[in-house]
């Protein structure tokens, strides 16, 4: 996903919302071989998250243009991103 959209400026960032369980988050990231940046939420994101996983498509101005609840395939995410760019 990152490589496909790199020229359009797409970034993928994971947000860890449970600051009490960062070790478990690290284990999952390692086990799933996640290759994108993951940040520990300081409280600003968790108020917008109503389920896990929750995906936000954010434009260059920092505005949320799409919110997706639940998992999707890479093909489904590609279709959603293509509609947003």
Secondary structure, DSSP 8 states (H G I E B T S, - for coil): -HHHHGGGT---EEEE--GGGHHHHHHHHHHTT--SEEEE--STTGGG--SSSEEEEE-TTS-EEEEEES---HHHHHHHHHHH-
